[in-house]
Amino acid sequence: MNPHLLLVILILSLVFVACEKPEEPVTIPNVVKIDIAGEGGEYVMELGVGDWQIARIVNNNGNQRMFGDSYTADGEIIRQNHPLELTVSGSLVASGSHRGFVVTLENTGFINIALQENGSENPFSFTIILQSGDQSRELIIDQAISAGYSMEGIEYFLDSDDQDSLYMRNQVATYKFDLLTPQEIKISPFNGYNLVTNSYFASDDPDAFIWLAKDSVSVSIPSEIYSGDILLADRNQIYGGIVYEPYKPEVMVAVPVPAGVYRFGTDVELRRRTVSFRMTLTSKSTGESKEILGKWIETSPTGKYEFKEID
């Protein structure tokens, strides 16, 4: 081989070797601060080499260990309501008053931290302490308060389990007379104790009423159900509020009362009405919509009654 060509090849090989840099290991600080939006979010982080375990999770407000449930990587429950720690790949789940998280330790060397929306009145801050042999790391997670929601609208509909149910409330009021001669006495059949129209909203969504609690939002409510259509009342109700309205119609009835001792009571018919609702909210931060499903429930006298003698 030409000695000059051999020299050129040797020089180029040295240049290429000099230019190649060894692959640097991932450098992860011992303390990592992570900010999550109040509307919730997810953060994934590589832990690097080591057999990493979650030694504990501490609430930074009071420096107390947090409790929750632990699951295997297959979703099988390990323990419930215990100080959060995890020695194998799997998940830790904690939920409190309108906030919570899921921390997943993966066997690929990653940790996934997913926070729910923070609907509480305070920022949320906690620390995940990780250990691998004599190494330790702290992940400090800070979450602001959710910016909240404004109401876009509410609509009512009849679900399969919505219905009107009727029942009698016996002896709402009782009367006793001791007359020498028969008489007709005028009384109100609805003069009983705690005879009211009661209505309220209910939902299985744990955050159904927190977003509008401070705004006292007034919404339309059902009045009647006619041929499957829901008619709305000419009055509104505060969403999330409970209404107690005394039922006192101006009705007087002449009751024939015989001579002697006579006792009778008033039985009043009541109706329990259940109607489904769908409320649409708009996030003040992202503009995204959220739907809340629930029931509007009303219990009210129907206006029907019976007078019955009491033995």
C-alpha positions as CSV (number, residue, x, y, z in Angstrom):
1,M,0.0,0.0,0.0
2,N,1.1,3.5,-0.7
3,P,2.8,4.8,2.4
4,H,1.3,8.3,1.9
5,L,-2.2,6.8,1.7
6,L,-1.6,4.8,4.8
7,L,-0.5,8.0,6.6
8,V,-3.7,9.8,5.5
9,I,-6.0,7.0,6.8
10,L,-4.2,6.9,10.1
11,I,-4.6,10.7,10.6
12,L,-8.3,10.6,9.7
13,S,-8.9,7.7,12.2
14,L,-7.2,9.8,14.9
15,V,-9.4,12.8,14.1
16,F,-12.6,10.7,14.2
17,V,-11.7,9.2,17.5
18,A,-10.9,12.6,18.9
19,C,-14.2,14.0,17.8
20,E,-16.3,11.2,19.4
21,K,-17.5,12.1,22.9
22,P,-18.3,9.4,25.4
23,E,-22.0,9.2,26.3
24,E,-22.6,11.1,29.5
25,P,-24.8,9.5,32.2
26,V,-28.1,11.3,33.0
27,T,-27.5,13.8,35.8
28,I,-30.4,14.2,38.1
29,P,-30.3,16.6,41.0
30,N,-31.1,15.3,44.4
31,V,-33.9,17.8,44.9
32,V,-36.3,18.5,42.0
33,K,-39.1,21.1,42.1
34,I,-42.1,20.5,40.0
35,D,-45.0,22.9,39.4
36,I,-48.4,21.6,38.3
37,A,-51.3,23.8,37.2
38,G,-54.3,24.1,39.4
39,E,-56.4,22.5,36.7
40,G,-54.3,19.3,37.2
41,G,-51.6,17.8,35.1
42,E,-49.0,15.0,34.6
43,Y,-45.2,15.0,35.0
44,V,-42.9,12.1,33.9
45,M,-39.3,11.9,35.0
46,E,-36.5,9.5,34.5
47,L,-34.9,8.3,37.7
48,G,-31.8,6.9,36.2
49,V,-29.8,3.8,37.2
50,G,-30.8,2.1,40.5
51,D,-33.5,0.1,42.2
52,W,-35.6,3.1,43.2
53,Q,-38.4,2.9,45.8
54,I,-40.8,5.4,47.2
55,A,-39.8,5.7,50.9
56,R,-42.6,8.1,51.9
57,I,-44.7,11.0,50.7
58,V,-45.0,14.0,53.0
59,N,-47.6,16.8,53.0
60,N,-45.5,20.0,53.1
61,N,-48.3,21.8,54.9
62,G,-47.6,20.5,58.4
63,N,-44.8,18.1,57.4
64,Q,-47.1,15.0,57.9
65,R,-46.9,11.7,56.1
66,M,-49.7,11.2,53.6
67,F,-52.0,8.2,53.6
68,G,-53.7,6.4,50.7
69,D,-53.9,3.2,48.8
70,S,-51.2,1.2,47.0
71,Y,-51.5,-1.0,43.9
72,T,-49.4,-3.4,41.9
73,A,-48.4,-2.6,38.3
74,D,-51.4,-4.9,37.3
75,G,-53.8,-2.8,39.3
76,E,-54.3,-5.2,42.2
77,I,-54.7,-3.6,45.6
78,I,-51.8,-4.0,47.9
79,R,-52.9,-2.0,50.9
80,Q,-55.6,0.6,51.7
81,N,-55.4,3.7,53.8
82,H,-51.8,3.3,54.9
83,P,-48.7,5.7,55.0
84,L,-47.8,6.0,51.4
85,E,-44.7,4.0,50.4
86,L,-43.9,1.6,47.5
87,T,-41.1,-0.9,47.2
88,V,-42.1,-2.4,43.9
89,S,-43.4,-1.1,40.6
90,G,-46.9,0.1,41.0
91,S,-49.0,3.1,42.0
92,L,-49.9,5.1,45.0
93,V,-53.3,6.9,45.1
94,A,-54.3,9.7,47.5
95,S,-57.4,11.8,47.5
96,G,-58.4,14.5,49.9
97,S,-60.9,17.4,49.9
98,H,-61.3,18.2,46.2
99,R,-57.7,17.3,45.3
100,G,-55.5,14.2,44.9
101,F,-52.8,12.4,42.9
102,V,-51.6,9.1,41.5
103,V,-47.9,8.4,41.6
104,T,-46.8,5.5,39.4
105,L,-43.3,3.9,39.8
106,E,-42.5,2.1,36.6
107,N,-40.1,-0.8,36.2
108,T,-38.5,1.1,33.2
109,G,-36.9,3.6,35.6
110,F,-39.5,6.3,35.2
111,I,-41.9,7.9,37.7
112,N,-45.2,9.4,36.6
113,I,-47.0,12.0,38.8
114,A,-50.6,12.8,37.9
115,L,-52.5,15.4,39.9
116,Q,-56.3,16.0,39.9
117,E,-57.7,19.5,39.7
118,N,-57.2,21.4,42.9
119,G,-60.7,22.5,43.8
120,S,-59.7,23.3,47.4
121,E,-59.2,26.7,48.9
122,N,-55.4,26.2,49.4
123,P,-52.4,25.4,47.3
124,F,-51.3,21.8,47.4
125,S,-47.7,20.9,48.1
126,F,-46.1,17.5,48.9
127,T,-42.7,15.8,48.7
128,I,-42.0,12.4,47.3
129,I,-38.9,10.9,48.9
130,L,-37.1,8.3,46.7
131,Q,-34.4,5.8,47.8
132,S,-32.1,3.5,46.0
133,G,-29.5,1.9,48.2
134,D,-27.7,4.8,49.9
135,Q,-28.9,7.3,47.3
136,S,-32.0,9.5,47.9
137,R,-33.9,12.1,46.0
138,E,-36.7,14.5,46.8
139,L,-39.4,15.5,44.3
140,I,-41.2,18.6,45.6
141,I,-44.6,19.1,43.9
142,D,-46.4,22.4,44.1
143,Q,-49.9,22.9,42.8
144,A,-51.8,26.2,42.7
145,I,-55.5,26.6,43.3
146,S,-57.7,26.0,40.2
147,A,-58.9,29.3,38.6
148,G,-62.4,27.9,38.8
149,Y,-65.4,27.9,36.5
150,S,-68.3,30.0,35.3
151,M,-71.7,28.6,34.4
152,E,-72.6,28.3,30.8
153,G,-76.0,26.8,31.2
154,I,-78.2,24.1,32.7
155,E,-80.7,21.8,31.1
156,Y,-83.1,19.2,32.5
157,F,-84.1,15.8,31.1
158,L,-85.8,12.7,32.1
159,D,-83.6,9.7,32.7
160,S,-84.8,6.1,33.0
161,D,-84.9,6.3,36.9
162,D,-86.6,9.7,37.0
163,Q,-90.2,9.7,38.2
164,D,-92.9,11.2,40.4
165,S,-93.8,9.1,43.4
166,L,-96.8,9.7,45.6
167,Y,-97.3,8.9,49.3
168,M,-99.4,9.9,52.2
169,R,-98.2,11.6,55.3
170,N,-100.6,10.6,58.0
171,Q,-102.0,12.8,60.8
172,V,-100.2,16.0,59.7
173,A,-102.6,17.7,62.1
174,T,-104.9,16.2,64.7
175,Y,-108.1,17.8,66.3
176,K,-110.2,16.9,69.3
177,F,-113.6,18.3,70.0
178,D,-116.1,17.8,72.8
179,L,-119.4,19.3,71.7
180,L,-122.9,19.3,73.2
181,T,-124.5,19.5,69.7
182,P,-123.3,18.8,66.2
183,Q,-121.5,21.6,64.4
184,E,-119.7,22.5,61.3
185,I,-116.2,23.8,62.1
186,K,-113.9,25.4,59.5
187,I,-110.3,24.3,59.6
188,S,-107.3,24.3,57.2
189,P,-106.3,20.8,56.1
190,F,-102.7,22.0,55.6
191,N,-102.2,23.4,59.1
192,G,-99.8,20.7,60.1
193,Y,-96.3,20.8,61.5
194,N,-93.4,21.1,59.1
195,L,-95.5,20.9,56.0
196,V,-93.1,22.4,53.4
197,T,-92.0,22.3,49.8
198,N,-88.4,21.1,49.9
199,S,-86.1,21.0,46.8
200,Y,-82.4,20.5,46.3
201,F,-79.7,19.5,43.8
202,A,-77.8,16.2,44.2
203,S,-74.8,14.7,42.3
204,D,-72.4,11.9,42.5
205,D,-69.7,14.2,41.2
206,P,-67.6,15.2,44.3
207,D,-66.9,18.6,42.8
208,A,-70.4,19.3,41.6
209,F,-71.0,22.2,43.9
210,I,-67.6,23.7,44.8
211,W,-67.1,25.7,41.6
212,L,-70.1,28.0,42.0
213,A,-70.5,27.9,45.8
214,K,-69.2,31.5,46.3
215,D,-71.1,32.9,43.3
216,S,-74.6,32.0,44.5
217,V,-75.7,31.3,40.9
218,S,-79.5,31.4,40.4
219,V,-80.8,28.8,37.9
220,S,-84.2,27.9,36.5
221,I,-86.0,24.8,38.0
222,P,-88.7,22.5,36.8
223,S,-92.3,23.2,37.5
224,E,-94.3,20.4,35.8
225,I,-93.8,17.3,33.7
226,Y,-96.4,17.3,30.9
227,S,-96.4,14.5,28.3
228,G,-92.7,13.8,28.9
229,D,-91.8,17.5,28.6
230,I,-90.3,19.4,31.5
231,L,-91.9,22.8,32.0
232,L,-89.8,25.4,33.9
233,A,-91.1,27.5,36.8
234,D,-91.3,31.2,36.8
235,R,-89.0,31.3,39.8
236,N,-85.3,30.4,40.2
237,Q,-83.3,28.5,42.8
238,I,-79.7,28.9,44.0
239,Y,-77.7,26.1,42.5
240,G,-76.4,23.9,45.3
241,G,-78.8,25.5,47.8
242,I,-81.6,23.8,49.7
243,V,-85.1,25.3,49.7
244,Y,-87.7,25.0,52.4
245,E,-90.9,26.8,51.7
246,P,-93.9,26.5,54.0
247,Y,-96.9,25.1,52.3
248,K,-99.7,27.3,53.5
249,P,-102.5,27.6,50.8
250,E,-105.5,29.7,51.8
251,V,-107.9,26.8,52.0
252,M,-110.6,26.4,54.7
253,V,-112.9,23.4,54.8
254,A,-116.1,23.0,56.8
255,V,-115.9,19.8,58.7
256,P,-119.1,18.3,60.3
257,V,-118.3,17.4,63.9
258,P,-120.8,15.3,65.8
259,A,-121.8,15.8,69.4
260,G,-119.6,14.3,72.1
261,V,-115.9,13.6,72.1
262,Y,-114.6,13.4,68.5
263,R,-111.0,13.2,67.3
264,F,-109.8,13.2,63.7
265,G,-106.6,13.9,61.8
266,T,-105.6,15.2,58.4
267,D,-103.7,12.9,56.0
268,V,-101.9,14.9,53.2
269,E,-100.6,13.5,49.9
270,L,-97.0,14.4,49.0
271,R,-95.1,14.0,45.7
272,R,-91.4,13.3,45.4
273,R,-90.2,14.4,42.0
274,T,-86.8,13.5,40.5
275,V,-85.5,15.2,37.3
276,S,-82.0,14.8,35.9
277,F,-79.9,17.9,35.0
278,R,-76.8,18.6,33.0
279,M,-74.8,21.7,33.8
280,T,-72.1,23.0,31.5
281,L,-69.2,25.0,33.1
282,T,-66.4,26.9,31.4
283,S,-62.9,27.0,32.9
284,K,-61.7,30.5,33.7
285,S,-58.2,29.5,33.0
286,T,-58.3,27.3,29.9
287,G,-61.7,28.0,28.4
288,E,-62.4,24.3,28.3
289,S,-65.9,23.0,29.1
290,K,-66.8,20.6,32.0
291,E,-70.2,18.9,32.4
292,I,-71.8,18.0,35.7
293,L,-74.6,15.5,35.9
294,G,-77.0,15.2,38.7
295,K,-80.6,15.2,40.0
296,W,-83.0,17.9,41.0
297,I,-85.3,16.5,43.7
298,E,-88.4,18.1,45.1
299,T,-90.9,16.9,47.8
300,S,-94.1,18.9,48.0
301,P,-97.8,18.5,48.9
302,T,-100.0,17.9,45.9
303,G,-103.0,19.7,47.4
304,K,-104.9,16.5,48.1
305,Y,-106.0,15.5,51.6
306,E,-108.3,13.3,53.7
307,F,-109.9,13.7,57.1
308,K,-109.9,10.5,59.1
309,E,-111.4,9.8,62.5
310,I,-109.0,8.7,65.2
311,D,-110.2,5.9,67.4
